[in-house]
Amino acid sequence: METQKILVAGQVQGVGFRWSASQVAQRIGLTGTVRNRRDGQVELIATGSAEQLAELVVQLKRGITPWIVVDRLSITSLPLQKFSDFQIII
């Protein structure tokens, strides 16, 4: 198990990205959080296996919905964090 912080830039606020990303993360079996940042990016903190985290990155890069446009992902490894589920932070 590992934890990653994924910053997503592009057309990702006001288009349902947090909800869509949380659904993908839950389907993959990840736990963590997703929230909007003031700089226009969305931040995901996700915990799971390396394979699960890699699948999340693939899904985010591919595009979750047609109106979400991901221009850039930045991934940082964090110390292991334990979450009970995957939540949207408002």
VMD Tcl script that draws the C-alpha trace (Angstrom):
set ca {
  {0.00 0.00 0.00}
  {1.11 3.53 -0.74}
  {-0.29 7.04 -0.80}
  {0.06 9.56 -3.61}
  {-0.92 13.18 -4.04}
  {-2.10 13.82 -7.59}
  {-2.57 17.41 -8.75}
  {-4.70 17.72 -11.85}
  {-4.65 20.86 -14.01}
  {-6.90 21.74 -16.92}
  {-10.65 22.16 -17.24}
  {-11.30 20.34 -13.97}
  {-13.38 22.71 -11.84}
  {-17.08 23.29 -12.37}
  {-17.41 20.24 -14.63}
  {-18.10 17.44 -12.13}
  {-14.48 16.32 -11.93}
  {-14.41 15.67 -8.17}
  {-17.53 13.51 -8.28}
  {-16.35 11.63 -11.36}
  {-12.85 11.10 -9.95}
  {-14.26 9.83 -6.66}
  {-16.44 7.33 -8.54}
  {-13.43 6.06 -10.50}
  {-11.30 5.82 -7.36}
  {-14.01 3.91 -5.50}
  {-14.52 1.53 -8.42}
  {-10.76 0.82 -8.48}
  {-10.80 0.25 -4.70}
  {-8.81 3.29 -3.58}
  {-9.40 5.33 -0.43}
  {-8.63 9.01 0.06}
  {-9.93 12.47 -0.75}
  {-10.45 14.84 -3.65}
  {-10.80 18.62 -3.39}
  {-10.67 21.80 -5.46}
  {-7.71 24.10 -4.90}
  {-7.78 27.87 -5.13}
  {-5.22 27.79 -7.96}
  {-7.72 26.03 -10.27}
  {-6.26 22.56 -9.87}
  {-7.88 19.56 -8.22}
  {-5.95 17.60 -5.58}
  {-6.43 13.89 -4.99}
  {-4.85 12.08 -2.05}
  {-5.21 8.37 -2.80}
  {-4.12 5.23 -0.97}
  {-3.96 1.80 -2.56}
  {-1.66 -0.62 -4.30}
  {0.78 0.57 -6.95}
  {-1.40 -1.09 -9.59}
  {-4.56 0.65 -8.35}
  {-2.85 4.03 -8.27}
  {-1.45 3.49 -11.76}
  {-4.96 2.64 -13.01}
  {-6.30 5.86 -11.49}
  {-3.64 7.87 -13.34}
  {-4.52 6.11 -16.61}
  {-8.21 6.88 -16.11}
  {-7.52 10.53 -15.25}
  {-5.25 10.99 -18.29}
  {-7.76 9.30 -20.59}
  {-10.49 11.65 -19.47}
  {-13.40 10.70 -17.30}
  {-16.07 12.58 -19.26}
  {-16.05 14.54 -22.52}
  {-16.28 17.95 -20.80}
  {-13.34 17.32 -18.47}
  {-9.99 18.27 -20.01}
  {-6.84 17.20 -18.14}
  {-3.80 19.17 -19.29}
  {-1.29 18.04 -16.69}
  {-0.88 15.63 -13.78}
  {1.69 16.01 -11.03}
  {2.24 12.97 -8.81}
  {4.02 13.01 -5.45}
  {4.52 10.07 -3.09}
  {3.43 10.73 0.49}
  {3.86 8.83 3.73}
  {1.18 6.14 3.99}
  {-2.19 7.59 4.99}
  {-5.16 5.45 5.94}
  {-8.69 6.44 4.99}
  {-11.94 4.55 5.54}
  {-13.31 5.43 2.08}
  {-12.93 7.95 -0.75}
  {-14.49 11.34 0.02}
  {-15.09 14.61 -1.75}
  {-13.94 17.57 0.35}
  {-16.07 20.64 -0.18}
}
mol new
graphics top color blue
foreach p $ca { graphics top sphere $p radius 0.5 }
foreach p [lrange $ca 0 end-1] q [lrange $ca 1 end] { graphics top cylinder $p $q radius 0.2 }
display resetview
